[in-house]
Amino acid sequence: QISDNAIRTIWDTCINIIQQEDGQPIQKVTLGLIGKLANLTIENGLDGDYSDLQKKMRDESFCIDLCNALVSNHKEDKSIGGGHRAQWSVGVESILKDSLSNLSPRIIFPFKRAGRSSLNFLTQHGQLLSALFQIVGRDCAIDSAKHFLSYAHELASSLPSEDQRNQVDTAAEIFSGVAQCLLNSSAEDDVQIVWTSTLLPFFEKALEKSPTSALATYSDSLRFIVRDLSPKLLLPLTEFVMHKIEKTLWQFDGYQSANGTASDGFAEQSKWVVMMCVVLIEIDTEIETMNPYVWY
């Protein structure tokens, strides 16, 4: 059995590499090691002192570095630029592939009949963040979530570039990890507060700022969040999305969206209709307590 001092040293080493090795292969491998450590920690019952990790998770600079590491962990967008392969040996590529498999345990996603909308959304990133939040505790997770969502908003608003797709995808993954942890660790009476005060404000801004091409990624992100929630816990989300759809309906006097054009209003409406489809796909109609006539 590894001593507590050795485990603490491994955590410290991983954190230093995340902050110092920007986009390098060793940083990608370290992400896999952090994921393995997090999963083993949870399996062993969260025994130990994690004050150092809590301190880092409350540090905005570390949260930003971790987000950038997740961006770099995506495959390059070959649709933009020259599409050149990374200058790494075959052995390094095999190591990186193995490290990705250690990020989080394998899960069945999606569990419903409808398949995934995006191949770029990495559930492992959301699972990794959710595991880290679970280790540091709810109070620390709430403080840390503010830093992650703040930077995720910047990633979602990134300008067109060869990194834009990966940045937008990472923003959706951060949202999924934060939301899954906060919702699962909240009492039933606090779920609405979590939705309205933290999750929905980010979701609204991110979806409005992101390009239409990112719609599939956010669709999978939302499915990842709500897949295990009961219909009652989805009520704040459902009401919010329905309100956004109703707000963008065509009117006789002409609809003017926030950007000032009717075409923008139609594009905005299409985004929220897709999100409503996600709720309808994932909602569990077999729950006995669910009213079969009124679902929102």
MOQUIHU-V906336 format. One line per field, one symbol per residue. ss: DSSP state (@ for helix, = for strand, . for the rest). psi: psi as a letter, one per 20 degrees, with the letter a starting at -180 (. if undefined). burial: I if it has 24 or more other ideal C-beta (glycine too) atoms within 12 Angstrom, else O. Layout:
ss = ???
psi = ???
burial = ???
This chain:
ss = ...@@@@@@@@@@@@@@@@@....@@@@@@@@@@@@@@@@@@@.......@@@@@@@..@@@@@@@@@@@@@.................@@@@@@@@@@@@.....................@@@@@@@@@@@@@@.@@@@@@@@@@@@@@@@@@@.......@@@@@@@@@@@@@@@@@@@@@...@@@@@@@@@@@@@@@@@@@@@@..@@@@@@@@@@@@@@@....@@@@@@@@@@@@@@@@@..............@@@@@@@@@@@@@@@@@@@@@..............
psi = pprhhgghhgggggggghihnojqhhhghhghggggggghghhjjkprokhghgghiiohhggghhghhhghiqqqoiipaikqqqmqrhgghgghghhhiigqqpropqhrhprqhqiioohhgghgghgghhgirgghhgghhggghghhhgghjqqpriigghggghghhgggggggggghjqqhhighggghhgghgggggghhhqrhijhhghghghhhgihjqqhhiighgghgghghghhjqqqhippoahijqhhhhghghhghgghhhgghgipoiiphippihoj.
burial = OOOOOOIOOIIOOIIOIIOOOOIOIIIIIIIIIIIIIIIIIIOOOOOIOIOIIIOIIIOOOIIIIIIIIIIIIIIIOOOOOOOOOOOOOOOOOOOIOOIIOIIIOOOOIIOIOOOIIIOIIIIIIIIIIIIIIIIIOOOIIIIIIIIIIIIIIIIIOIOOOOOIIIIIIIIIIIIIIIIIIIIIIIOOOOIIOIIOOIIIOIIIOIIIIIIOOIIIIIIIIIIIIIIIIOIOIIIIIIOIIIOIIOOIOOOOOOOOIOOOOOOOIOIIIOIIIIIIOIIIIIIOOOOOOOOOOOOO
